[in-house]
Amino acid sequence: MPKNLTPIQEAIEPVIIGHNCELVDLEYVKEKSQDYLRIYVDKQPNGIDIETIAELSELVGEKLDSMQPDPLPDPYILELSSPGLERPIKKEQDWEKAKGQYIHVGLYQKLEGQKVFEGHLLDLDDQEIKLEIKIKTRRKQLTIPRKQIASARFAIEF
């Protein structure tokens, strides 16, 4: 299983951008005995439709088949899809879009006794994020160092 997906990303991103879409994430995983290359794409402002996903799937598949040497020599299933409402927050532009939004943050180490927080992203800089969380009926601001963040994604507030 390739650990470095950068060559694949560099090959397919121009195809995706050429359709006014955004490459959100890609992953190569094994489920049961099958390998999957999952590519998550989105389109602003209203999201991506199934026709665009189908068209991109064909173009991306052709691009991957033409790469030499083959970055994925073992058989795999290519899946293109929308990241959905709870899309991951990875790139700096994702963090900028997340300002003011309700997000889910998972940490490497506990902070104030917890490793998971959900709340509104109030602000951020290169070093930390400021999150407004709710504890029962009161609101509290929490500053989280960015180097402690293991994962982040948009979340749905209930």
N, C-alpha and C positions, 0 to 999 in steps of 0.2 A: 504494500500500500504506500503510495507516495506521500511523503511528509510535506513536500514543498509543492504547493499548488500554484505558485507564482507564474511559471511558464504558461499554464493553462489560462490563468486569469489574464495575463498579458495578451494572449492570443484571442480570447473571446470578447474581452471588454470593448474593443473598437466595433465589433459586430453589434453588440448590445447598444452602445452609445449611438451608433449609426441609425438606430430605430428610435431615437429620443427616449431611450429607457436607461435604467440605472442597474448596474450589477450590485446587489445588496450583499450577497454572501455566496460562497461555494464550499462544499464539503464532499469528501470522499469517504464513504462508510461501508462497512460490511454488515449486512443483516441476514441472519440465517446463513446461507452459504453463497449469497449473491452480493457483489460489489455494486454500489450506487455512486454516481457522480450527480450531486444535487446542486442546482444552480438557482438561486433566488433572484428574481428580477422584479423591478417595480417601475412605474411610470407616473410622473407628476402631472397634474395635480390630483387626478381622480383614480389612480391605481391602474393596473394593467388588465387587459381583457384576454379572454381565452384565445381569440384569433391571433393576437400579437404573440402570445406564449407559443402557440403552435408554429407560427412562422419563425420565431427565434430558435425554437427547438431544432427545426430542420437546418437552419443556417449555422447554428453552433455545432450541431452534429457533423456537418460537412467540414467545418473549420477544424474540429478535433481529429477527424479522419485524415486530414491532409497534413497534420503535423509530423515532422521528421526530426529526431526519432520520436516514435509514438510515446507520449508521456504516460499512457495507461495501456500497457501491452496486454494485460489480462482482460477477459471479457467483463463488461460492466453495463449497467442500465443508466441511461442519461435521463434525468428528470429536471425539467424546468418548471418553476412555479412562482407564484407570488409569495412574498414573505408573510402576508396576512397582517392583521391588525397589531399583532404582538411581534412585529419585526425586530430583529436584533439592532442594537446600537453599537456600532463598531468604529466607523470612521468619524473623523472630526465633523464632517458635514451632518452626520446622523445626530451627533451631540447637539449641534446648533439647532437642528429641527426639533429636538426634544425639549428645548427650553420652554417652560410653561406647561409642558405635557406631563401626564401621569406615567411614571416608569417603574420598572422592577429592577432592582440592583442586587446581584449576588456578590459576596465578598470572599476573599481568600481566608481571612481571619475574622473572628468575632469583633464587633464594634458595639459597645454598650450591651454586650451579652447576646447579640444576634449576628447572623451572617446574611440575612435577607431583609431588604427593606423595600417598601413601595411608597411612593409619594410623588408630589409635583416637583419637577426640577426647576428650582428658582434661578440658579446661576451656575456658571462653571468657568474655570480657567485651566491652564496647563497642569496645575498641581492638584486641584480638588473640585468637587461638586458640592452644591448646597441643595439639600432636599428638604421639602416640607412634608413631614409624616404626621399621621393622625394616630394618637394613642387614646383609645376609647373616644372621649368627646373633645379632647384638647389637641391643638396642633403644636408641633415642635419643629424647629429647624435643626437639621443635622448636617455637619460638614464631613464629607467622606474623602479621604485622599484617593486620587485616581489610581495610584499604583496598587491599592488594595482591592480594586474592582475586578472580579473574575469574569463577570458577564453582566450585560445590561440589555434590556429590551423595553419596547413600549408595552404598556399594560392597560387593561380595561378596569376602570374604577367602578366598584360596586357600592 
